[in-house]
């Protein structure tokens, strides 16, 4: 898929983010995925916050990564578990962006001052 000329690819929850990230990097494409909706939302056997953190940790190692669901929401889910995922993602990415902005601003202060 990465060599098809697409600008980005979406992956399901069964694909390893690191593996796909390496391929996406080689072909200079973005990729989206792969929150484990089956185990985190449908079966409720996986901790939601842990899986969001897994996606952030593994995916953001690569330029062009976008967090996304690893498949469609085709069954009834506990809305509070989805809310937990969204809240965790929001807080983790806001925290990372604030840290990156501080680091970038601090670095530019050192080089200009």
C-alpha positions in Angstrom: 0.0 0.0 0.0 2.8 2.4 0.9 4.3 2.2 -2.6 0.9 2.8 -4.4 1.4 6.5 -4.5 -1.0 7.2 -1.6 -0.2 10.1 0.8 -1.1 8.0 3.8 -2.4 4.6 4.8 -4.8 3.4 7.5 -4.0 0.2 9.4 -6.2 -2.1 11.5 -5.7 -3.1 15.0 -3.7 -6.2 14.1 -0.8 -4.4 12.5 2.3 -3.5 14.6 2.8 0.3 14.6 6.5 0.0 14.6 6.5 -2.2 11.6 4.1 0.0 9.7 6.0 3.1 10.8 9.2 1.9 9.3 7.6 1.1 6.0 5.7 4.5 6.0 9.0 6.2 6.7 10.8 4.4 3.8 8.0 5.5 1.4 7.5 9.0 2.9 3.8 8.5 3.6 1.7 9.1 6.7 -0.2 6.4 8.6 -3.2 6.2 10.9 -4.1 3.6 13.5 -4.4 1.4 15.5 -6.2 1.7 18.8 -7.3 -1.8 19.8 -11.1 -1.3 19.6 -11.9 -5.0 19.9 -10.1 -5.6 23.2 -10.4 -2.1 24.7 -14.0 -1.2 23.7 -15.9 -4.3 22.6 -14.5 -7.1 24.9 -13.3 -4.7 27.6 -10.3 -6.9 28.3 -7.6 -4.4 27.6 -7.0 -1.2 29.7 -8.1 1.8 27.5 -5.5 4.2 28.8 -2.7 1.7 28.4 -3.6 1.1 24.7 -3.8 4.9 24.0 -0.4 5.3 25.6 0.9 2.4 23.5 -0.3 4.1 20.3 1.3 7.4 21.3 4.6 5.8 22.4 5.0 3.6 19.3 3.4 5.8 16.6 4.9 9.1 17.4 8.4 7.7 16.9 7.6 8.2 13.2 6.9 11.4 11.3 3.4 11.3 9.8 1.7 9.2 12.4 -2.0 10.0 13.3 -3.8 8.3 16.2 -6.9 6.5 15.0 -9.2 3.6 15.7 -8.0 0.3 14.4 -11.4 -0.5 12.9 -15.0 0.6 12.8 -17.3 0.9 15.8 -19.7 -1.9 14.7 -21.0 -3.0 18.1 -22.5 -1.4 21.2 -19.8 -0.1 23.4 -19.6 1.4 26.9 -19.4 5.1 26.1 -17.4 5.8 29.2 -14.5 3.6 27.8 -14.5 5.6 24.6 -14.6 8.8 26.6 -11.6 7.6 28.6 -9.7 6.9 25.4 -10.4 10.4 24.0 -9.6 12.1 27.3 -6.3 10.2 27.6 -5.3 11.0 24.1 -6.2 14.7 24.6 -4.2 15.1 27.8 -1.2 13.1 26.6 -0.9 14.9 23.3 -1.5 18.3 25.0 1.2 17.4 27.5 3.6 16.4 24.7 2.9 19.5 22.6 3.5 21.7 25.6 6.8 20.0 26.3 7.9 20.2 22.7 6.9 23.9 22.4 8.8 24.7 25.6 11.9 22.7 24.4 11.8 24.4 20.9 11.4 27.9 22.5 14.0 27.3 25.0 16.4 26.0 22.4 15.8 29.0 20.1 16.4 31.3 23.2 19.8 29.8 23.7 20.8 30.1 20.1 19.7 33.7 19.8 20.7 34.9 23.2 
